[in-house]
Amino acid sequence: MKKTLLSFLASFALFSLAIAQTEIKGQVNDATGQPLIGSTVLIKGTNIYALTDENGEFSLQSPGSYPARLQVNFVGFKEYSLNLASAPSESLVIQLVDDLELEEVLITARRRSEEIQKVPIPISVIGGPKIEESGSFNVNRVKELVPTVQLYSSNPRNTTLNIRGLGSTFGLTNDGIDPGVGFYVDGVYYARPAVTAMDFIDIEQIEVLRGPQGTLFGKNTTAGAFNISTRLPSYTTGGTVELSYGNFGFVQARASVTDPLSKKLAARASFSGTQRNGTIENVRTGKFINDMNNLGFRGQLLYNPNSKVEIILAGDVTSQRPDGYAQVVAGVVETKRAPYRRFEQIIADLNYDLPTRNAFDRKVDHDTPWRSNNDLGGISLNADIQLGEGTLTSTTAWRYWNWGPSNDRDFTGLPVLTLSQAPSRHDQFSQEIRYAGDFSKKLSGVFGVFYLSQNLKTSPYHTEESGSAQYRFSQSTTSALWATPGLLEGYGIRTTSTLESVSSAVFGQLDWAITEKLHFLPGIRFNYDKKDVDFNRVTYGGLETTDPALLAIKRSVYSPQSFVANVEDQNWSGQGTLAYQFNTKINAFGTFSTSYKPVGINLGGLPTAAGQPLLELAEVKPEFVKHYEFGLKTSPTKGSTLNLVFHNTNIEDYQTLVQTAEVGVNRGYLANAEEVRVLGVELDGSVRISPTFSLNAALAYTDAIYVSFTNAPVPLEETGGEFAFKDISGGRLPGVSKWAGSFGGEYSKSAQFFGKSGNFFIGSDVFFRSEFSSSPSPSQFLNVDGYALVNARTGFRVKEGFSAFIWARNLLNKDYYEQLLPAAGNAGHYAAVLGDPATYGLTLKYAF
């Protein structure tokens, strides 16, 4: 009996010990002894985890075998690890150490991975998660996060992407000049501004470089560059599936999957689809227009034959079919033309009135459909080969762009311009070879060669066609012959043109460590450009007549013209930068650079004199840029950054757009202003106030003026006056706010949701800008008032598993204009590109 009792007691003790060893208990505190609620406690390499409760306590199932590794995480604290040789015999007490250091931001702007605070270039970086969670799925939305970026788009083709107010002409696009802001995706240069309209697909990071970057990038960039990196294939299987729903019928689906195909080959496939109902009502048709209808695909193959070679084959296709980009009449200016030539008198004579005089009623009655068929795509082959202490990179790419538009350029329900279409086909081929690395202990840098060929042609031709009401808008005399039935109805022009261009360059930049703290960075670039244009425009339709007076009226509206232009130019440019590191917290730099924007050719038609085109205006002189800036990049504390930059840019022979009263000069024509100057100050910073709370802010002051432009077009309100041109020297450049800024913050806290540990977060961003001119020549009327937009987001995120978040853009439903532009013919009315009203939605995401 005694033996049985002893045996039972022994068995019970062993059983109790086994039970005790099935749990690991403990408490997680901060340095002050306060419990950290919601800390993640994990047995590394297993699915065994727990979250600490309101007392900071946890209880974990014991692993099946020992030794084991215990890992503890909490946002804002350094990760804690503990090796367990066996099950602990008593409750653990774990203390986490604050970690307020900001996550190190690495960039590739100088063709190598570097910490952003150590690079002597003003750069703004936006990570993929911020892009996704804030609903910033294209460049037009990202601009709200970078105050120095301006983007104006009346449709994908007519898009202006500028940095610090410089880059491309403001207003309607003319294909005969090059953009001044480079747009790169995974090292491939995208030549067409329409690319800014496409949805981002699987973005890792966006770097926005400010100022000339011609010694670092293949294509010359006089104003800056967008350097976009996508997520690459991985040798570990993974992926994401994301679905978003919002108001205005918004639906967006995105997915990406990556998988190893072999030990040396991996693939990644990504998809994005976006649909949204329109925000403007066409009262004539009863349809809501300005919708979204976008599809995009991207595929990549990664091949690593050995540890020193990486080859990536990538292809992408984007198709957009919106019923959109309609502009709304925003106002009427009384020009200096005779009363019968002013808008109000014209529409009264035609017994017509606008459906509303308030643009924010979002109503139009346009009689020509708006269409913006936008197709882009291409294929690229990128090879990175480690040679010595650096990397040799070859990037070969072919891209295309197909554009199929329809516009109502009179912005009314009257049959004035019944057709305004410029369908085009663009093909480009580019090749860049560069080497970046260390040449000695004190010398590093990058040098390369670049080649770009482009072919842009009408597909099959561009069309401008008059309707029955055209005669009143074009009427320039009181002759009754203008009202001749059918005289201008169906009368128009068809233009066929081709533009073939070649741009090649040799470029390089060194980084010489004179001392450990003082660096000198010289750079140089040689550029060669050649452009050949064949332009032919013919008239058609209208009343068949031999009456000289009627023929003269027709020719005054549209006239045939043709020309052939062949231009070429070459140029040397360069830069010099001194960078000094005072200590680990303060870096300073100063840069002087020259840059160059290639010669241009007018490709939208030329103004006429006595019915003949002014051929001397076909060629547009190249821009010559002188730029200097001084900057400080600091890290005042381990959890903060504060950067300050002063910049000044002078441009001789600035390429600008001239609006003209001639309907037949499609999209205006190009000319040179003698000199412009842009100077400003930029301040940006970020701070991690606590382990769970961080803030970021940016502020930009920009003063942009025409130093000398003595022969500029008159503004809209002075059309028909004594002079056709005006000296606007000292006037401000269009599209530039003197003040712009952004402010954002996020609070994040560890928690558990649907059985997964992650972070609950809430964040908001505010973007503001002061008023700006929306006319190439300063106008009293074409000015956009300043505005501020509030965006917000909240939700739950995990690295793997189920995430959900709610987002809102323009939360306060602010009515604002993005751009104002006069109607064709300058009768006095002007239209607006409206900013989106308040939009909000829910995003569900699963990552594996």
C-alpha positions in Angstrom: 0.0 0.0 0.0 2.9 2.3 0.9 4.6 1.5 -2.4 1.4 2.3 -4.3 1.0 5.6 -2.6 4.6 6.6 -3.2 4.3 5.6 -6.9 1.2 7.7 -7.2 2.8 10.7 -5.6 5.8 10.4 -7.9 3.7 10.1 -11.0 1.6 13.1 -9.9 4.8 15.2 -9.3 6.1 14.3 -12.8 2.7 15.0 -14.3 2.6 18.4 -12.5 6.1 19.2 -13.7 5.1 18.3 -17.3 2.1 20.5 -17.0 4.2 23.4 -15.7 6.7 22.9 -18.6 3.9 23.3 -21.2 3.7 27.0 -20.5 6.2 29.9 -20.6 5.0 32.8 -18.6 6.4 36.3 -18.1 5.9 40.1 -18.2 7.1 42.7 -20.6 7.9 46.2 -19.3 9.6 49.4 -20.5 12.7 51.0 -18.8 10.5 52.6 -16.1 8.8 49.3 -15.2 5.5 50.2 -16.9 3.8 47.2 -18.7 3.9 47.3 -22.5 0.4 46.2 -23.5 0.2 44.4 -26.9 3.8 43.3 -27.1 4.4 40.4 -29.5 6.1 37.4 -27.8 7.1 34.6 -30.3 8.9 31.3 -30.3 11.2 31.9 -33.3 10.6 29.4 -36.1 7.2 28.3 -34.8 3.6 29.5 -34.9 3.6 29.8 -31.1 3.1 33.5 -30.1 1.1 35.6 -27.6 0.3 39.3 -27.0 0.8 40.8 -23.5 -2.3 41.8 -21.6 -3.2 44.9 -19.7 -0.6 44.0 -17.1 2.0 43.3 -19.7 1.8 39.6 -18.9 1.9 36.7 -21.4 1.6 33.0 -21.4 3.0 30.8 -24.2 2.7 27.1 -25.0 6.1 25.4 -24.5 7.8 24.4 -27.8 8.1 20.7 -28.6 11.8 20.7 -28.1 14.7 22.8 -26.8 16.8 24.8 -27.2 14.4 27.6 -28.4 14.6 31.3 -29.2 12.2 33.7 -27.6 11.6 37.0 -29.5 9.8 40.0 -28.2 8.7 43.0 -30.3 6.9 46.3 -29.6 6.7 49.3 -31.9 9.3 51.9 -31.0 11.4 49.5 -29.0 14.4 47.5 -29.9 13.8 43.8 -30.6 14.6 41.5 -27.6 15.8 37.9 -28.0 16.4 35.2 -25.4 17.9 31.8 -26.0 16.2 29.1 -23.9 18.2 26.0 -23.2 15.2 24.5 -21.4 11.8 25.5 -20.1 12.2 28.4 -17.6 11.4 27.3 -14.1 9.9 30.7 -13.1 8.1 33.6 -14.7 10.3 35.8 -17.0 10.6 39.6 -16.6 11.6 41.2 -19.8 12.5 44.9 -20.2 12.5 46.5 -23.6 14.7 49.4 -24.5 13.4 52.5 -26.3 14.3 52.8 -30.0 13.4 56.2 -31.3 15.8 56.1 -34.2 14.1 56.7 -37.5 14.2 53.8 -40.0 17.2 54.3 -42.3 16.0 55.4 -45.7 18.2 54.0 -48.5 18.2 55.4 -52.0 19.7 54.6 -55.4 19.8 58.0 -56.9 23.6 57.9 -57.4 23.3 54.3 -58.8 24.3 52.7 -55.5 22.5 52.1 -52.2 23.1 55.0 -49.9 21.6 56.6 -46.8 19.5 59.6 -47.9 20.9 61.9 -45.2 24.5 61.4 -46.5 23.7 62.2 -50.2 24.4 65.9 -51.2 21.2 66.1 -53.3 17.8 67.4 -52.2 15.6 64.2 -52.3 12.1 63.3 -51.2 11.3 59.6 -50.7 7.9 57.9 -50.5 7.8 54.3 -49.6 5.4 51.7 -51.1 3.3 51.2 -47.9 2.7 55.0 -47.7 1.6 55.1 -51.3 -0.8 52.2 -50.8 -2.3 53.2 -47.5 -2.9 56.8 -48.5 -4.6 55.9 -51.8 -1.8 57.6 -53.8 -2.0 55.3 -56.8 -0.6 57.7 -59.4 1.7 60.7 -59.7 -1.2 63.2 -59.5 -1.9 62.0 -56.0 1.7 61.6 -54.9 2.3 65.3 -55.6 0.3 66.1 -52.5 3.1 64.4 -50.5 5.9 66.4 -52.1 5.2 70.2 -52.1 8.0 71.0 -54.7 6.3 68.8 -57.4 3.6 70.4 -59.7 1.5 68.3 -62.0 -1.2 69.7 -64.3 -3.2 67.5 -66.6 -6.2 68.3 -68.8 -5.7 64.7 -70.1 -2.9 62.2 -70.1 -1.3 63.7 -73.2 -1.6 67.3 -72.1 0.3 66.8 -68.8 2.9 69.0 -67.3 5.2 67.5 -64.7 7.4 70.1 -63.0 9.7 70.4 -60.0 10.2 73.8 -58.5 8.0 75.2 -61.3 10.4 74.0 -64.1 10.4 71.1 -66.5 7.7 71.4 -69.2 5.7 74.1 -70.7 2.5 75.0 -68.8 -0.7 74.3 -70.6 -1.4 72.2 -73.7 1.4 69.8 -74.8 3.5 70.4 -77.8 5.4 67.3 -78.8 8.3 69.1 -80.3 10.2 69.7 -77.1 11.6 67.5 -74.4 10.5 67.3 -70.8 12.8 68.8 -68.2 11.9 66.2 -65.5 13.1 62.7 -66.1 10.8 59.9 -65.3 12.5 56.5 -64.6 11.1 53.2 -63.6 13.7 50.6 -62.7 16.3 52.5 -64.6 14.2 52.9 -67.8 13.5 56.4 -69.1 9.8 57.0 -70.0 9.6 59.7 -72.6 5.9 60.5 -72.7 4.2 62.7 -70.1 1.1 60.4 -70.4 2.9 57.9 -68.2 2.1 60.0 -65.2 -1.6 59.0 -65.6 -1.0 55.3 -65.2 -1.7 53.5 -61.9 1.4 52.4 -59.9 2.0 48.7 -60.0 3.9 47.1 -57.1 6.0 50.1 -56.2 8.8 49.7 -53.7 9.9 53.3 -53.5 9.7 56.7 -55.3 12.6 59.1 -55.1 12.1 62.7 -56.2 15.4 64.4 -57.0 15.3 68.2 -57.2 17.5 70.2 -59.5 19.5 69.3 -62.6 20.7 65.6 -62.6 22.3 65.3 -66.0 25.6 63.9 -64.7 23.8 61.0 -62.9 21.0 60.0 -65.4 21.0 59.0 -69.0 18.5 61.5 -70.3 19.2 65.1 -69.5 17.1 66.3 -66.6 17.2 70.1 -66.2 14.7 70.3 -63.3 14.9 67.0 -61.5 13.9 63.4 -61.8 11.4 60.8 -60.6 13.3 57.6 -59.8 10.8 54.8 -59.2 11.7 51.3 -58.0 9.3 48.4 -58.2 9.4 45.3 -56.1 11.6 42.6 -57.6 11.1 38.9 -57.9 12.1 36.8 -54.9 13.4 33.3 -54.3 10.9 33.0 -51.5 7.3 32.4 -52.5 5.0 35.3 -51.5 2.5 37.7 -52.7 -0.4 40.1 -51.9 -4.0 40.4 -52.9 -5.7 43.7 -52.3 -9.3 44.9 -52.9 -10.6 48.4 -52.3 -14.1 49.8 -52.3 -15.1 53.5 -52.1 -17.7 56.1 -52.9 -18.5 57.1 -56.5 -18.5 53.3 -57.2 -14.7 53.1 -56.7 -13.4 49.6 -57.1 -9.7 48.7 -57.2 -8.1 45.3 -57.3 -4.4 44.7 -57.1 -2.4 41.5 -56.8 1.2 40.4 -57.0 2.8 37.0 -56.6 6.5 36.0 -56.7 7.9 32.5 -56.8 11.3 30.8 -57.5 11.2 28.8 -60.8 14.5 27.2 -60.1 17.6 27.9 -57.9 18.7 30.7 -60.3 15.4 31.9 -61.7 12.6 33.7 -60.0 9.4 35.4 -61.3 7.0 38.1 -60.3 3.6 39.0 -61.8 1.5 42.0 -60.8 -1.9 43.4 -61.7 -3.8 46.5 -61.0 -7.4 47.4 -62.0 -9.3 50.6 -61.1 -12.8 51.7 -61.8 -14.7 54.7 -60.6 -17.9 56.5 -61.7 -17.7 60.0 -63.0 -17.9 63.1 -60.9 -19.3 65.5 -63.6 -22.8 65.2 -65.0 -23.4 65.8 -68.7 -27.0 67.1 -68.6 -27.3 66.6 -72.4 -26.7 62.8 -72.2 -27.6 62.2 -68.5 -24.3 60.4 -68.0 -21.7 61.1 -65.3 -18.3 61.6 -67.0 -14.7 61.9 -65.8 -14.7 58.3 -64.6 -11.8 55.9 -64.2 -11.3 52.7 -66.2 -7.7 51.5 -65.9 -6.0 48.1 -66.2 -2.3 47.4 -65.8 0.0 44.3 -65.8 3.7 43.9 -65.0 5.8 40.8 -65.2 9.5 40.2 -64.3 12.0 37.4 -64.5 15.1 37.5 -62.3 18.1 35.4 -63.3 21.2 35.0 -61.1 23.7 32.7 -62.9 26.1 33.4 -60.1 26.5 35.7 -57.1 28.0 38.5 -59.2 25.4 38.7 -62.0 21.8 39.8 -61.9 19.6 39.9 -65.0 16.0 41.2 -65.0 13.6 40.9 -67.9 10.5 43.0 -67.4 7.4 43.8 -69.4 4.4 46.0 -68.7 1.1 46.9 -70.3 -1.3 49.6 -69.3 -4.7 50.3 -70.8 -7.0 53.2 -69.8 -10.4 53.8 -71.2 -12.0 56.7 -69.2 -15.0 58.6 -70.4 -13.3 61.6 -69.0 -11.0 64.6 -68.6 -13.8 67.0 -69.4 -13.3 70.6 -68.4 -16.0 72.8 -67.0 -16.5 76.5 -67.8 -15.3 78.4 -64.8 -15.8 82.0 -65.9 -16.0 84.6 -68.6 -13.6 87.4 -69.2 -14.7 90.6 -71.1 -11.9 90.9 -73.7 -11.0 94.0 -75.7 -12.5 92.7 -78.8 -15.6 94.4 -80.3 -18.7 93.5 -78.3 -20.0 91.2 -81.1 -16.8 89.1 -80.7 -17.2 88.5 -77.0 -18.6 85.3 -75.5 -21.7 86.7 -73.9 -22.9 88.4 -77.1 -22.0 85.4 -79.2 -24.1 82.9 -77.1 -27.0 85.4 -76.9 -27.0 85.6 -80.7 -27.1 81.8 -80.8 -29.9 81.7 -78.2 -27.8 79.6 -75.8 -26.7 79.7 -72.2 -24.4 77.6 -70.1 -26.1 74.9 -68.0 -24.6 76.5 -64.9 -22.4 79.5 -64.0 -20.9 77.7 -61.0 -18.2 75.2 -62.0 -18.6 73.3 -58.8 -22.1 72.3 -59.7 -20.1 69.8 -61.8 -22.5 70.0 -64.7 -21.8 70.3 -68.5 -23.8 70.0 -71.7 -20.9 69.1 -74.1 -22.0 67.9 -77.5 -18.7 66.2 -78.4 -17.8 63.1 -76.3 -14.7 63.1 -74.2 -12.4 60.2 -74.7 -8.9 59.5 -73.6 -7.8 56.1 -74.8 -4.3 55.8 -73.3 -2.2 52.7 -73.9 1.4 52.3 -72.7 3.8 49.5 -72.4 7.2 48.1 -73.1 9.9 45.6 -72.4 13.3 46.0 -70.8 16.4 43.9 -70.1 18.6 45.0 -67.2 21.9 43.4 -66.3 24.0 44.2 -63.2 27.5 42.7 -63.2 29.9 43.2 -60.3 33.3 44.2 -61.7 36.0 45.0 -59.2 34.7 47.4 -56.6 31.7 48.4 -58.6 28.8 47.4 -60.8 28.5 47.5 -64.6 24.8 48.1 -65.6 23.2 47.7 -69.0 19.6 48.8 -69.5 18.0 48.1 -72.8 14.3 49.1 -73.4 11.6 49.5 -76.0 8.4 51.3 -75.1 5.3 52.4 -77.0 2.4 54.8 -76.5 -0.9 54.8 -78.3 -3.2 57.8 -77.8 -6.9 58.0 -79.0 -8.6 61.1 -77.8 -11.8 63.1 -78.4 -12.3 66.6 -76.8 -14.9 69.4 -76.8 -12.4 72.3 -76.9 -15.1 74.9 -76.9 -16.4 73.6 -73.5 -20.1 74.3 -74.4 -23.1 72.5 -75.8 -22.8 74.5 -79.0 -21.6 72.9 -82.2 -18.4 75.1 -82.4 -15.5 72.6 -82.5 -17.3 69.3 -83.2 -14.0 67.4 -83.5 -10.7 68.0 -81.8 -8.7 64.9 -81.9 -4.9 64.2 -82.0 -4.5 60.4 -82.1 -0.8 59.5 -82.0 1.6 56.6 -81.9 5.0 56.8 -80.2 7.8 54.3 -80.1 11.1 54.7 -78.2 14.2 52.7 -77.9 16.8 53.4 -75.2 20.2 51.9 -74.2 22.2 52.9 -71.2 25.5 51.5 -70.1 27.1 52.8 -66.9 29.6 51.8 -64.2 29.3 52.8 -60.6 31.7 52.0 -57.9 34.9 52.7 -56.0 38.0 53.4 -58.0 40.3 53.8 -55.0 40.0 54.4 -51.3 39.3 58.1 -51.9 37.6 58.1 -55.3 34.2 56.7 -56.4 31.6 57.7 -58.9 29.5 56.8 -61.9 30.0 57.2 -65.6 28.0 56.0 -68.6 26.7 56.4 -72.1 23.1 56.8 -73.2 21.2 56.6 -76.4 17.5 57.3 -77.1 15.6 57.2 -80.4 12.0 58.2 -80.7 9.4 58.1 -83.5 6.1 60.0 -83.0 3.5 60.1 -85.8 -0.1 60.9 -86.2 -2.4 57.9 -86.2 -3.5 58.4 -88.9 -4.0 62.2 -88.7 -5.0 65.0 -86.3 -8.4 66.6 -86.8 -10.0 69.9 -86.0 -13.5 70.3 -87.5 -16.0 73.1 -87.2 -19.7 72.9 -86.5 -22.6 75.1 -87.4 -21.9 77.6 -84.7 -18.2 78.1 -85.5 -18.9 81.2 -87.7 -19.9 83.3 -84.6 -16.9 82.4 -82.6 -14.5 82.9 -85.5 -16.3 86.0 -87.0 -13.8 88.9 -87.2 -15.7 91.4 -89.3 -19.3 92.5 -89.4 -19.8 91.1 -92.9 -23.0 89.2 -93.4 -21.1 86.6 -95.4 -20.0 84.9 -92.1 -23.6 83.7 -91.7 -23.7 82.0 -95.1 -25.4 78.7 -94.5 -23.0 75.8 -94.3 -20.0 77.9 -94.9 -17.9 76.6 -92.0 -20.0 73.6 -91.0 -17.9 70.4 -91.4 -14.9 72.6 -92.4 -11.7 71.5 -90.8 -8.1 70.5 -91.0 -6.3 67.1 -91.1 -2.7 67.0 -90.1 -0.2 64.3 -90.8 3.2 64.6 -89.2 6.2 62.6 -88.1 8.9 63.4 -85.6 12.0 61.4 -85.5 14.5 62.3 -82.8 17.8 61.0 -81.5 19.5 61.9 -78.2 22.8 60.5 -77.1 25.1 61.4 -74.2 28.2 60.6 -72.3 28.0 61.5 -68.6 29.9 61.0 -65.4 30.2 62.1 -61.8 33.1 61.5 -59.3 33.1 61.6 -55.5 36.6 62.5 -54.3 37.2 62.3 -50.5 39.7 65.1 -50.1 39.6 64.3 -46.4 37.4 62.1 -44.3 34.9 64.9 -43.9 35.3 67.0 -47.1 34.2 65.6 -50.5 34.4 67.2 -53.9 31.9 65.9 -56.6 32.6 67.1 -60.1 30.4 66.0 -63.0 30.3 66.4 -66.7 28.0 65.7 -69.6 28.1 65.8 -73.4 24.8 65.8 -75.2 23.9 65.4 -78.9 20.3 65.9 -80.2 18.8 65.6 -83.6 15.2 66.1 -84.7 13.5 65.7 -88.0 9.9 66.8 -88.6 7.7 66.5 -91.6 4.5 68.4 -91.1 1.6 68.6 -93.6 -1.9 70.1 -92.9 -4.7 70.2 -95.4 -8.2 71.7 -95.2 -11.4 69.9 -96.1 -15.2 70.3 -96.0 -17.4 73.3 -95.6 -19.3 75.0 -98.3 -18.0 74.3 -101.8 -17.6 77.7 -103.4 -15.4 79.7 -105.8 -16.4 83.1 -104.3 -13.1 84.8 -103.3 -14.8 86.5 -100.3 -16.1 83.3 -98.9 -12.8 81.5 -99.5 -11.0 84.2 -97.7 -13.3 83.7 -94.7 -12.6 80.0 -94.7 -8.9 80.5 -94.9 -9.0 83.0 -92.0 -10.3 80.1 -89.8 -8.2 77.2 -91.1 -5.5 77.3 -93.8 -3.3 74.6 -95.1 0.4 74.6 -94.2 3.4 72.3 -94.5 7.0 72.4 -93.6 10.0 70.2 -93.1 12.5 70.9 -90.3 15.8 69.3 -89.5 17.7 70.5 -86.4 20.6 69.2 -84.5 22.7 70.5 -81.6 25.3 69.5 -79.1 26.2 70.8 -75.7 28.6 70.4 -72.8 27.2 70.8 -69.3 28.3 69.8 -65.8 28.4 70.4 -62.1 30.6 70.8 -59.1 29.6 70.0 -55.5 31.4 70.5 -52.2 30.1 68.4 -49.4 31.3 68.6 -45.8 30.4 66.4 -42.8 30.7 68.5 -39.7 29.9 65.4 -37.5 27.5 62.5 -37.6 24.6 64.8 -37.2 25.3 67.6 -39.7 26.1 67.4 -43.4 26.4 70.5 -45.7 26.7 70.8 -49.4 26.9 73.5 -52.1 26.4 72.8 -55.8 26.9 74.8 -59.0 25.7 73.2 -62.2 24.9 74.1 -65.8 22.3 72.2 -67.8 20.7 72.1 -71.2 17.3 71.4 -72.7 17.5 70.4 -76.3 16.4 72.4 -79.3 12.7 72.1 -80.1 10.4 72.2 -83.1 6.8 73.4 -83.2 4.6 70.5 -83.9 1.1 71.9 -83.3 0.8 74.3 -86.2 2.3 77.7 -86.8 0.7 81.1 -86.6 -0.1 82.7 -90.0 0.4 86.1 -91.6 -1.7 86.9 -94.7 -2.7 83.3 -94.7 0.9 82.0 -94.8 2.6 80.1 -91.9 5.5 81.9 -90.2 8.1 79.3 -90.9 10.7 81.2 -88.8 8.8 80.1 -85.7 9.2 76.4 -86.5 12.5 76.1 -84.5 12.7 76.7 -80.8 16.1 77.5 -79.4 17.5 75.2 -76.6 17.4 76.3 -73.0 20.7 77.0 -71.1 20.4 76.6 -67.4 22.7 77.9 -64.6 21.8 76.5 -61.2 23.2 76.7 -57.7 22.0 75.5 -54.3 23.2 75.2 -50.7 21.9 72.6 -48.3 22.1 71.3 -44.8 21.0 67.8 -43.9 20.9 67.2 -40.1 19.8 64.7 -37.5 19.3 66.8 -34.4 18.4 63.7 -32.3 18.5 60.0 -33.0 14.8 60.1 -33.8 14.6 63.2 -36.1 15.8 64.8 -39.3 15.8 68.5 -40.3 17.0 69.6 -43.8 17.3 73.0 -45.3 18.0 73.9 -49.0 18.4 77.3 -50.8 18.2 77.1 -54.6 18.5 79.5 -57.5 18.1 78.7 -61.2 18.5 81.0 -64.2 17.4 79.9 -67.7 18.2 81.7 -70.9 15.9 81.1 -73.9 13.3 79.5 -71.7 10.9 77.4 -73.8 7.4 78.4 -73.2 3.9 78.0 -74.7 2.2 80.9 -76.5 -1.6 80.8 -76.6 -3.0 82.3 -79.7 -6.4 83.4 -80.8 -6.1 81.4 -84.0 -8.3 78.2 -83.8 -6.1 76.5 -86.3 -3.0 76.7 -84.2 -3.6 73.5 -82.3 -2.5 73.7 -78.7 -0.7 77.0 -79.2 2.9 77.3 -80.4 6.3 77.4 -78.7 8.6 80.3 -78.3 11.5 81.4 -76.2 11.4 83.9 -73.3 14.8 85.6 -73.0 15.3 84.7 -69.3 13.5 83.3 -66.3 14.7 83.0 -62.7 13.4 80.6 -60.0 14.7 80.8 -56.4 13.5 79.3 -53.2 14.0 77.8 -49.8 12.9 74.3 -48.8 12.6 72.9 -45.3 11.7 69.4 -44.4 11.9 67.2 -41.4 10.6 64.2 -39.5 10.6 63.2 -35.8 9.7 60.2 -33.8 8.1 61.7 -30.7 7.5 58.4 -29.0 7.7 54.7 -29.9 4.2 54.9 -31.3 4.0 58.4 -32.7 5.8 60.1 -35.6 5.5 63.4 -37.5 6.8 64.7 -40.8 6.6 68.1 -42.5 7.8 69.9 -45.6 7.6 73.6 -46.5 8.7 75.2 -49.8 8.9 78.9 -50.7 9.4 79.4 -54.5 9.7 82.7 -56.4 9.5 82.2 -60.1 9.5 85.1 -62.6 10.2 86.1 -66.2 13.4 88.2 -65.9 12.9 89.2 -69.5 10.1 88.3 -71.9 9.5 91.3 -74.1 7.4 89.7 -76.8 5.0 87.6 -74.9 1.3 87.0 -75.9 -1.2 89.2 -74.2 -3.4 87.6 -71.4 -6.9 86.5 -72.2 -8.5 89.8 -71.0 -6.3 91.9 -73.4 -7.1 89.8 -76.5 -8.3 92.2 -79.3 -6.5 95.2 -77.9 -4.1 97.6 -79.5 -1.2 95.1 -79.2 -1.0 91.4 -79.9 2.2 91.0 -77.7 3.3 92.4 -74.4 6.4 92.8 -72.3 5.7 90.7 -69.2 9.3 91.0 -67.8 9.0 90.7 -64.0 5.8 88.7 -64.2 5.4 85.4 -62.5 5.7 82.0 -64.1 2.5 79.9 -64.4 1.8 77.0 -62.1 4.1 78.1 -59.2 2.7 78.8 -55.8 5.0 81.0 -53.6 4.2 78.7 -50.6 3.4 75.0 -50.6 3.7 72.5 -47.8 2.7 69.2 -46.3 2.3 68.0 -42.7 1.6 64.4 -41.6 1.6 62.2 -38.7 0.9 58.6 -37.7 0.2 56.8 -34.5 0.8 53.0 -34.4 0.3 50.5 -31.7 0.9 46.7 -31.6 -2.2 44.6 -31.3 -3.9 41.4 -32.4 -6.6 41.2 -35.0 -8.2 38.0 -36.3 -5.6 35.9 -34.5 -2.6 37.8 -36.1 -0.2 40.2 -34.4 0.3 43.5 -36.1 -0.2 47.2 -35.6 -3.3 49.4 -35.4 -2.5 52.8 -37.0 -4.1 56.1 -37.6 -2.5 58.8 -39.8 -3.3 62.0 -41.6 -1.6 64.2 -44.2 -2.4 67.9 -44.9 -1.2 69.5 -48.2 -1.6 73.2 -48.9 -0.5 75.7 -51.6 -1.0 79.4 -52.0 -2.6 80.9 -55.1 -0.9 80.6 -58.5 -1.1 81.9 -62.0 -2.7 79.5 -64.6 -1.8 81.6 -67.7 1.6 81.7 -69.5 1.2 85.5 -69.5 0.1 86.8 -66.1 -3.7 87.5 -66.1 -6.0 89.2 -63.6 -8.5 86.4 -64.1 -6.7 83.1 -64.7 -5.4 82.7 -61.2 -6.2 79.7 -59.0 -6.9 80.4 -55.4 -4.9 78.7 -52.7 -6.3 75.6 -51.0 -5.6 72.9 -48.5 -6.5 69.2 -48.6 -6.8 66.8 -45.7 -6.2 63.1 -46.2 -6.5 60.5 -43.6 -6.2 56.7 -43.0 -6.6 54.2 -40.2 -6.5 50.4 -40.0 -4.6 47.3 -39.0 -1.5 46.2 -40.8 0.6 43.0 -40.7 3.6 41.9 -42.7 2.0 38.6 -43.4 -1.7 37.8 -43.1 -4.8 40.0 -43.2 -4.7 43.8 -43.2 -7.6 46.3 -43.4 -7.6 50.0 -43.5 -10.0 52.9 -44.2 -8.8 55.9 -46.2 -10.2 59.3 -47.1 -8.9 62.0 -49.5 -10.0 65.6 -49.5 -11.7 64.7 -46.3 -13.2 68.2 -45.8 -14.7 68.2 -49.4 -12.8 71.3 -50.5 -13.9 72.7 -53.9 -10.7 73.7 -55.8 -9.3 74.1 -59.3 -6.2 72.2 -60.4 -5.9 74.3 -63.6 -7.6 77.0 -65.6 -7.3 77.3 -69.4 -8.9 79.5 -72.1 -11.1 78.0 -74.7 -9.9 77.8 -78.3 -10.4 81.1 -80.2 -10.1 83.3 -77.0 -13.7 84.5 -77.1 -13.4 85.2 -73.4 -14.6 82.0 -71.6 -12.2 79.8 -69.8 -12.5 76.3 -68.3 -11.2 74.5 -65.3 -9.8 71.1 -64.4 -11.6 70.4 -61.2 -10.0 68.7 -58.2 -11.8 65.6 -56.9 -14.4 66.0 -54.2 -14.2 64.0 -51.0 -13.4 60.3 -51.7 -13.2 57.6 -49.1 -13.1 53.8 -49.1 -12.0 50.5 -47.5 -9.1 48.4 -48.5 -8.7 44.7 -47.6 -5.3 43.2 -48.1 -3.8 39.7 -47.6 -0.1 39.1 -47.7 1.7 35.7 -47.7 
